[in-house]
Amino acid sequence: MLRKIGAIFIVLLVISFIGCGLKGKSIVAKQEWSKNYALDKGVEATSPLMVDGDPRTMGETQLPTDVSSGSTKLTEAVVKIPEAKKIRKIVIQSANLRSFIVYYGGNSPDDWKLVEEFKNVEDNKIVINTNVTTDRIKVRIMRTSEDTTEPGGRGGQARLKRAPGKIYEIELYGFDESEEVSTPIVSKSVSSVSTTEAATITEVPKAPKLSSTITAEKVYPLAGPIPIKVNIKAGEDEIIVLEDMVSSAMIATKLIVKDSSGAIIPCSKPTPPLSSPRPYRSTDKPIDVRNAKTIDPNSVISIDISNILECYPIKNPGTYTIQLKTSFDLYDKFVGRDATAKTDIERQIRDINSKTNYTQQEKAALIQSLKEEMQQSSKKRAPRYIEVYAKGTLFELESAPIEITIQ
């Protein structure tokens, strides 16, 4: 009996020490990087020397195949791996890159999405932590240390002569097969928790920042139209994205449409470009901005796509699935007024009242117009803008697929 009591005491003492040591900590499996995907068999690159695993060899960037040659064109390097992988880290070793932009490939060959832009770098080795799923990466060269300026002659402008980028290696990594596992331990008294229970207590996962669903009719005629609605919902936090990214024209090109055999019907339209930047005076100097879209916490924005046949050429009757798969940059900084449109209009009314170059009749007409506008948008936020070169946090958005029948 005494021996059994002694054994129990030792077990409780050990558990107590373990509990003290783990209090407030997580059990985290050590995360290892995968092999360099750019060294896999079947990889294609602008220059094989960029992906040969030897940092002593060097390849040069080239003009895209769809543009004419010329010193004013931007050169680039593309690395294509045999199948899409989740890329967590990109390493670029170069001899002369100073400003460049890194993209990853989307659903179609011409669909490129921003990973990160670099300006005035001095390091010859750049490590980019990211989280994208793709089968290709592109590096577009904006400036090198070997660019030169040629005089334009009498009365002419000087001309920039761009040198090609010189790249030793482009490396692509994911995580090793065993993904990171984190199990938070909740501190309890030794008498009220067993070792088995302590190992299974986990935090309830927080809802995603954004989620999406697609709604549509079940059956459509082959001749169309086939309208669908994409709903994007914010989680517990306010979300700010570029307005262009949630336009119907943009979202329409981000669908995955498959036939009953699972074959993807590629989008027939290119991804629309972002709107042109516009100058905005912030503090003491103007900056270039684009319109931002604010999604309030727990609110939903609905994007109506009038006819998916305009982007996805469905020729035969049958069963098809539709899914949204895209990515957004989420921003926490913006320019503009953090106020309601009502507040902004009230300021305009005060400004008009203070003007001396309006007649009383003109003032009354302008103020009446603004008051009517205020009634229509009393709860709407004043415009917000995102600086063109501002960096957001990349978020990949994927809806559940829906099924429709076309007959």
C-alpha positions as CSV (number, residue, x, y, z in Angstrom):
1,M,0.0,0.0,0.0
2,L,2.8,2.5,0.9
3,R,4.6,1.6,-2.3
4,K,1.5,2.4,-4.3
5,I,1.0,5.7,-2.5
6,G,4.7,6.6,-3.2
7,A,4.3,5.8,-6.9
8,I,1.2,8.1,-7.2
9,F,3.1,10.9,-5.4
10,I,6.0,10.6,-7.8
11,V,3.6,10.7,-10.8
12,L,1.9,13.8,-9.5
13,L,5.2,15.5,-8.8
14,V,6.4,14.8,-12.3
15,I,3.1,16.2,-13.8
16,S,3.4,19.3,-11.6
17,F,7.0,20.0,-12.9
18,I,5.8,19.5,-16.5
19,G,2.9,21.8,-15.9
20,C,5.1,24.5,-14.5
21,G,7.5,24.2,-17.4
22,L,4.8,24.3,-20.0
23,K,2.6,27.1,-18.5
24,G,1.9,29.7,-21.1
25,K,3.9,27.8,-23.8
26,S,3.0,25.8,-26.9
27,I,4.1,22.4,-28.1
28,V,5.4,23.3,-31.6
29,A,6.8,20.8,-34.0
30,K,10.0,22.1,-35.5
31,Q,9.4,23.3,-39.0
32,E,11.8,22.4,-41.8
33,W,12.0,23.8,-45.3
34,S,11.3,21.6,-48.2
35,K,13.8,20.9,-50.9
36,N,14.4,23.6,-53.5
37,Y,11.5,23.1,-55.9
38,A,13.5,24.9,-58.6
39,L,15.9,22.0,-58.8
40,D,13.1,19.4,-59.6
41,K,13.2,17.5,-62.8
42,G,11.2,19.3,-65.6
43,V,11.7,22.8,-64.3
44,E,11.8,25.5,-67.0
45,A,13.5,28.8,-66.7
46,T,14.5,31.9,-68.7
47,S,18.1,30.7,-68.3
48,P,18.9,27.2,-67.0
49,L,21.9,28.7,-65.1
50,M,19.4,30.4,-62.8
51,V,18.1,27.1,-61.5
52,D,21.1,24.8,-61.7
53,G,21.9,24.9,-57.9
54,D,25.3,26.4,-58.5
55,P,25.7,30.0,-57.2
56,R,28.8,30.4,-59.3
57,T,26.9,30.3,-62.6
58,M,24.8,33.2,-63.8
59,G,22.0,33.7,-66.3
60,E,20.6,37.0,-67.7
61,T,17.1,38.2,-67.8
62,Q,15.4,38.6,-71.2
63,L,12.7,40.6,-72.9
64,P,9.3,38.9,-72.9
65,T,8.7,37.0,-76.1
66,D,5.6,39.1,-76.9
67,V,7.4,42.5,-77.1
68,S,9.8,44.0,-79.7
69,S,13.4,44.5,-78.7
70,G,14.6,47.8,-77.4
71,S,16.6,49.3,-74.6
72,T,13.5,50.8,-73.0
73,K,11.7,47.5,-72.5
74,L,11.8,45.8,-69.1
75,T,13.5,42.4,-69.0
76,E,12.4,39.5,-66.8
77,A,13.1,36.0,-65.6
78,V,10.5,33.3,-65.3
79,V,10.8,30.0,-63.4
80,K,8.1,27.3,-64.0
81,I,7.9,24.1,-62.0
82,P,6.1,21.0,-63.2
83,E,3.2,21.3,-60.9
84,A,1.7,23.9,-58.5
85,K,3.2,24.0,-55.1
86,K,2.6,26.0,-52.0
87,I,5.6,28.4,-52.0
88,R,6.6,29.8,-48.6
89,K,10.0,31.2,-49.4
90,I,11.6,32.7,-52.5
91,V,15.4,33.3,-52.6
92,I,16.9,35.4,-55.3
93,Q,20.7,35.7,-55.6
94,S,21.9,38.3,-58.2
95,A,24.9,40.3,-59.2
96,N,23.2,43.6,-60.2
97,L,19.5,43.8,-59.3
98,R,18.5,47.0,-57.5
99,S,14.8,47.5,-58.2
100,F,12.5,44.7,-59.3
101,I,9.0,43.2,-58.8
102,V,8.3,39.5,-58.0
103,Y,5.0,37.9,-59.3
104,Y,3.4,34.5,-59.0
105,G,1.3,32.9,-61.7
106,G,-2.5,32.6,-61.5
107,N,-5.1,30.6,-63.3
108,S,-4.1,31.5,-66.9
109,P,-0.7,32.0,-68.6
110,D,-1.1,35.8,-68.6
111,D,-2.4,36.0,-65.1
112,W,0.3,37.4,-62.8
113,K,-0.2,38.5,-59.2
114,L,2.1,40.6,-57.1
115,V,4.2,39.0,-54.4
116,E,6.4,42.0,-53.5
117,E,8.2,45.0,-55.0
118,F,11.7,46.0,-54.1
119,K,13.3,49.4,-54.6
120,N,16.9,50.5,-54.2
121,V,18.2,47.2,-52.7
122,E,21.9,46.8,-52.0
123,D,22.0,43.1,-51.0
124,N,22.7,40.5,-53.6
125,K,20.7,37.9,-51.8
126,I,17.0,38.6,-51.2
127,V,14.8,36.3,-49.1
128,I,11.0,36.7,-49.5
129,N,8.7,35.0,-47.1
130,T,5.3,34.4,-48.8
131,N,2.3,32.0,-48.9
132,V,1.1,31.4,-52.5
133,T,0.2,28.3,-54.4
134,T,1.5,28.4,-58.0
135,D,3.6,26.7,-60.7
136,R,5.6,29.7,-61.8
137,I,7.4,32.8,-60.5
138,K,8.4,35.9,-62.5
139,V,11.0,38.6,-61.6
140,R,10.6,41.8,-63.6
141,I,13.7,44.0,-63.6
142,M,13.1,47.8,-63.1
143,R,16.7,48.9,-62.4
144,T,20.1,47.4,-62.2
145,S,23.5,48.7,-61.0
146,E,24.7,48.5,-64.6
147,D,22.1,50.7,-66.2
148,T,23.6,53.7,-68.1
149,T,22.4,57.0,-69.4
150,E,23.2,58.0,-73.0
151,P,23.3,61.6,-74.0
152,G,20.5,62.6,-76.5
153,G,22.6,64.8,-78.7
154,R,21.8,68.4,-79.5
155,G,18.4,69.4,-78.1
156,G,17.6,65.8,-77.4
157,Q,16.7,64.1,-74.1
158,A,19.1,61.7,-72.4
159,R,18.1,58.1,-72.9
160,L,18.3,55.3,-70.3
161,K,20.0,52.2,-71.5
162,R,18.9,49.2,-69.4
163,A,21.2,46.4,-68.6
164,P,19.9,42.9,-68.3
165,G,19.5,41.5,-64.8
166,K,22.2,39.0,-63.8
167,I,20.9,36.2,-61.6
168,Y,22.9,33.4,-60.0
169,E,20.0,31.5,-58.5
170,I,16.2,31.6,-58.0
171,E,15.2,29.2,-55.3
172,L,11.6,28.1,-54.3
173,Y,10.8,26.5,-51.0
174,G,7.7,25.2,-49.2
175,F,7.4,23.6,-45.8
176,D,8.4,20.0,-45.3
177,E,5.7,17.4,-45.5
178,S,5.0,17.7,-41.7
179,E,3.3,21.1,-41.4
180,E,3.7,23.1,-38.3
181,V,1.6,21.9,-35.4
182,S,0.9,24.1,-32.4
183,T,-1.1,22.9,-29.4
184,P,-1.6,25.5,-26.7
185,I,-1.6,24.0,-23.2
186,V,-4.2,25.5,-20.8
187,S,-2.9,25.7,-17.3
188,K,-5.0,23.8,-14.8
189,S,-4.4,22.4,-11.3
190,V,-2.8,19.0,-11.2
191,S,-5.7,17.5,-9.4
192,S,-8.2,18.5,-12.1
193,V,-6.4,17.5,-15.3
194,S,-4.9,14.3,-16.6
195,T,-1.9,14.0,-18.9
196,T,-4.2,12.7,-21.7
197,E,-6.6,15.7,-21.3
198,A,-3.8,18.2,-21.3
199,A,-2.5,17.0,-24.6
200,T,-5.9,17.4,-26.4
201,I,-6.9,20.9,-25.2
202,T,-6.7,23.3,-28.1
203,E,-7.9,26.8,-28.8
204,V,-11.0,27.3,-30.8
205,P,-9.8,28.7,-34.2
206,K,-10.7,32.2,-35.0
207,A,-12.9,32.8,-38.0
208,P,-11.0,33.7,-41.2
209,K,-10.6,37.4,-42.1
210,L,-12.6,36.8,-45.3
211,S,-14.8,34.0,-46.6
212,S,-16.8,33.6,-49.7
213,T,-19.8,31.8,-51.2
214,I,-21.4,31.5,-54.6
215,T,-25.1,31.5,-55.2
216,A,-26.7,30.5,-58.5
217,E,-29.7,28.7,-60.0
218,K,-29.5,24.9,-60.4
219,V,-30.3,24.7,-64.1
220,Y,-29.5,27.0,-67.0
221,P,-30.0,26.8,-70.8
222,L,-26.9,26.2,-72.9
223,A,-27.5,29.5,-74.8
224,G,-27.3,31.4,-71.5
225,P,-27.1,33.8,-69.9
226,I,-25.7,32.2,-66.7
227,P,-25.7,34.8,-63.9
228,I,-24.1,34.1,-60.5
229,K,-23.6,36.1,-57.3
230,V,-20.3,36.0,-55.4
231,N,-20.6,37.0,-51.7
232,I,-17.6,38.0,-49.7
233,K,-17.9,38.3,-46.0
234,A,-15.6,39.9,-43.5
235,G,-14.8,38.3,-40.1
236,E,-14.5,40.1,-36.8
237,D,-12.3,42.9,-38.2
238,E,-12.8,45.7,-40.7
239,I,-11.2,44.8,-44.1
240,I,-9.7,47.3,-46.6
241,V,-8.9,46.1,-50.1
242,L,-8.4,47.7,-53.5
243,E,-11.7,48.5,-55.0
244,D,-10.5,47.1,-58.4
245,M,-10.0,43.7,-56.8
246,V,-13.6,43.2,-55.8
247,S,-15.1,44.5,-59.1
248,S,-17.3,42.2,-61.1
249,A,-14.8,42.4,-64.0
250,M,-12.0,41.2,-61.8
251,I,-13.9,38.5,-59.9
252,A,-15.3,37.1,-63.1
253,T,-11.8,36.1,-64.2
254,K,-11.0,34.4,-60.9
255,L,-13.4,31.5,-61.1
256,I,-12.5,27.9,-61.5
257,V,-15.1,26.3,-63.8
258,K,-14.9,22.5,-64.3
259,D,-16.9,20.0,-66.4
260,S,-18.1,16.7,-65.0
261,S,-14.8,15.0,-65.8
262,G,-12.9,17.6,-63.7
263,A,-11.3,19.3,-66.7
264,I,-10.9,23.0,-66.2
265,I,-12.5,25.4,-68.7
266,P,-9.9,28.2,-68.9
267,C,-11.0,31.8,-68.7
268,S,-11.1,33.4,-72.2
269,K,-10.6,37.0,-70.9
270,P,-7.3,38.4,-69.5
271,T,-7.3,39.6,-65.9
272,P,-8.3,43.3,-66.1
273,P,-5.6,45.8,-65.2
274,L,-5.9,48.0,-62.1
275,S,-7.3,51.4,-62.6
276,S,-4.9,54.3,-63.3
277,P,-3.4,55.9,-60.2
278,R,-4.6,59.3,-59.3
279,P,-2.8,62.1,-57.4
280,Y,-3.9,62.7,-53.8
281,R,-2.5,65.4,-51.5
282,S,-1.6,63.8,-48.2
283,T,0.0,66.1,-45.7
284,D,2.7,68.1,-47.5
285,K,3.0,66.4,-50.8
286,P,0.9,64.6,-53.4
287,I,1.0,60.8,-53.7
288,D,-0.5,58.4,-56.2
289,V,-3.4,56.4,-54.9
290,R,-6.1,54.0,-56.0
291,N,-9.6,53.7,-54.6
292,A,-10.1,51.4,-51.6
293,K,-13.0,49.3,-50.6
294,T,-14.0,49.0,-46.9
295,I,-15.8,45.8,-45.7
296,D,-17.2,46.4,-42.2
297,P,-16.9,43.6,-39.6
298,N,-19.3,40.7,-40.2
299,S,-20.7,42.5,-43.3
300,V,-21.1,41.0,-46.8
301,I,-20.5,42.5,-50.2
302,S,-22.2,40.9,-53.2
303,I,-20.7,40.9,-56.6
304,D,-23.1,40.2,-59.5
305,I,-21.6,38.5,-62.6
306,S,-24.2,38.8,-65.3
307,N,-23.1,35.9,-67.5
308,I,-20.1,33.6,-66.9
309,L,-20.3,32.5,-70.5
310,E,-18.7,35.8,-71.4
311,C,-15.5,34.5,-69.7
312,Y,-15.8,30.7,-69.8
313,P,-16.8,29.2,-73.2
314,I,-19.1,26.3,-72.2
315,K,-20.0,24.6,-75.4
316,N,-21.8,21.4,-74.3
317,P,-24.7,20.6,-71.9
318,G,-23.8,18.8,-68.7
319,T,-22.9,19.3,-65.1
320,Y,-20.4,21.9,-64.1
321,T,-18.8,23.2,-60.9
322,I,-18.0,26.8,-60.2
323,Q,-15.6,27.9,-57.5
324,L,-13.9,31.3,-56.6
325,K,-10.2,31.1,-56.0
326,T,-8.3,34.4,-55.8
327,S,-6.1,36.4,-53.5
328,F,-6.2,39.9,-52.0
329,D,-3.9,42.3,-50.4
330,L,-5.5,43.3,-47.1
331,Y,-4.5,46.8,-45.9
332,D,-4.4,48.3,-42.4
333,K,-3.2,51.8,-43.6
334,F,-5.1,54.1,-46.0
335,V,-5.3,57.7,-46.9
336,G,-8.5,59.8,-47.0
337,R,-10.8,60.6,-44.2
338,D,-11.7,58.1,-41.4
339,A,-15.2,59.5,-41.1
340,T,-18.7,59.1,-42.5
341,A,-19.8,60.8,-45.6
342,K,-22.2,62.8,-43.5
343,T,-19.3,64.3,-41.6
344,D,-17.6,65.1,-44.9
345,I,-20.7,66.8,-46.3
346,E,-21.2,68.9,-43.1
347,R,-17.7,70.2,-43.6
348,Q,-18.5,71.1,-47.2
349,I,-21.6,73.0,-46.1
350,R,-19.6,75.0,-43.6
351,D,-17.1,75.8,-46.3
352,I,-19.8,77.1,-48.6
353,N,-21.3,79.2,-45.9
354,S,-17.9,80.9,-45.3
355,K,-17.4,81.7,-49.0
356,T,-18.0,85.3,-50.2
357,N,-17.9,84.6,-53.9
358,Y,-21.4,82.9,-53.9
359,T,-24.7,84.7,-53.9
360,Q,-27.2,83.7,-51.3
361,Q,-29.3,82.0,-53.9
362,E,-26.2,79.9,-55.1
363,K,-25.4,79.0,-51.5
364,A,-28.9,77.8,-50.9
365,A,-28.9,75.7,-54.0
366,L,-25.6,74.1,-53.2
367,I,-26.4,73.4,-49.6
368,Q,-29.8,71.9,-50.5
369,S,-28.1,69.6,-53.0
370,L,-25.5,68.5,-50.3
371,K,-28.3,67.9,-47.7
372,E,-30.1,65.6,-50.1
373,E,-26.8,63.7,-50.7
374,M,-26.4,63.5,-46.9
375,Q,-29.8,61.9,-46.5
376,Q,-28.9,59.2,-49.1
377,S,-25.5,58.4,-47.6
378,S,-25.7,59.3,-43.9
379,K,-23.9,56.0,-42.9
380,K,-21.6,55.6,-45.8
381,R,-17.8,56.1,-45.1
382,A,-16.0,58.9,-46.8
383,P,-13.7,57.8,-49.6
384,R,-10.6,55.9,-48.7
385,Y,-7.5,55.4,-50.8
386,I,-4.5,53.1,-50.9
387,E,-1.1,54.4,-51.8
388,V,0.1,52.8,-55.1
389,Y,3.2,51.3,-53.6
390,A,1.8,50.4,-50.2
391,K,2.2,46.8,-49.2
392,G,-0.7,44.8,-47.8
393,T,-0.9,41.3,-46.3
394,L,-1.6,38.6,-48.8
395,F,-4.8,36.6,-48.2
396,E,-5.9,33.7,-50.3
397,L,-9.7,33.4,-50.7
398,E,-11.3,30.2,-51.8
399,S,-15.0,29.3,-51.8
400,A,-16.7,26.0,-51.7
401,P,-17.6,24.8,-55.3
402,I,-21.2,24.9,-56.4
403,E,-22.8,22.6,-59.0
404,I,-25.0,23.7,-61.9
405,T,-26.6,21.8,-64.8
406,I,-26.6,23.3,-68.3
407,Q,-29.1,21.8,-70.8
